[in-house]
Amino acid sequence: MKAVRIMRITNRTRKTLVGGKVTLASTWLACLRGYVGRPEPRPGGGILLLGCNSIRTFWMSFDLDVLFLDDKGRVLEVIRSLRPWRRGKKVQGARYVLGIPVGTVDASDTRVGDELTWRDSVPYSITVLSSQGNGSSPSPRESVSAG
């Protein structure tokens, strides 16, 4: 079973947080499922669909804000409050579709042309202890960040 990746997505252009707990849907099946059978996302939540250029909201019971992004994370199209049982349009050049709670687009001031970046939501670090055994803390060169 594949681990669920939780991403932190920021609007680099506006220096705002878009979502701190966004799930990455990286398989065809995960993208097809999207929000089907899931609860409405809480503020800070969302799903980032990898390899998609459209979205459908069939079998959903809540509205979503939707961002279409190119391969560099640039916003190509913004849809506010996409209602359930709708077929969103295909956006030429889109490589990612981000479904987020209604109001997130306005709260983050995200617009077409903005650049979004993402990384694992909970960064962690592994400290490699010095073999010198002198009891001192490792230097920054001896700390390895993962993620």
C-alpha positions, 0 to 999 in steps of 0.5 A, spaced: 500 500 500 502 506 498 503 512 503 499 518 503 503 524 502 501 530 505 503 537 502 504 544 504 502 548 498 504 556 498 503 561 493 510 564 492 508 570 488 503 573 494 507 569 500 500 566 502 499 559 504 494 555 500 493 549 504 497 546 509 494 539 509 493 537 502 493 530 499 497 528 493 493 524 488 499 521 484 495 515 481 490 514 476 485 511 480 486 516 486 485 522 481 479 519 479 476 518 486 478 525 488 473 527 493 468 521 492 466 518 498 470 523 502 468 529 507 468 536 505 475 539 506 477 543 512 480 550 511 487 548 509 486 541 506 485 539 499 487 534 494 492 535 489 491 531 482 497 529 479 497 529 471 490 532 470 487 537 466 480 537 468 476 536 474 469 533 475 464 533 481 460 528 480 457 524 486 460 530 491 456 534 496 460 540 496 463 546 492 470 547 491 475 552 489 479 549 483 486 551 481 489 549 474 497 549 474 502 548 469 508 543 470 512 549 474 506 550 478 503 556 475 496 558 476 493 557 469 485 557 471 481 559 477 474 556 478 471 559 485 465 555 488 465 549 483 458 546 485 457 538 485 455 534 479 459 539 474 464 537 469 469 542 469 472 544 463 479 542 460 485 547 461 490 546 456 497 546 459 494 544 466 499 538 469 495 539 476 488 540 479 488 543 486 481 542 489 481 546 495 475 549 500 471 554 498 474 561 500 481 559 499 482 562 493 480 569 496 483 568 502 490 566 499 489 572 494 491 567 488 490 569 481 492 567 474 499 567 473 501 566 480 506 561 482 505 555 487 510 551 490 509 545 495 513 540 499 511 535 504 507 538 510 511 535 516 518 536 514 523 532 519 530 531 520 535 526 521 541 527 525 547 523 524 552 523 530 559 525 529 563 519 530 568 523 534 564 521 540 566 528 544 559 529 546 558 536 542 552 537 538 553 535 531 555 541 526 550 543 521 554 539 515 552 533 519 545 534 519 541 531 514 534 533 512 529 529 508 523 530 505 
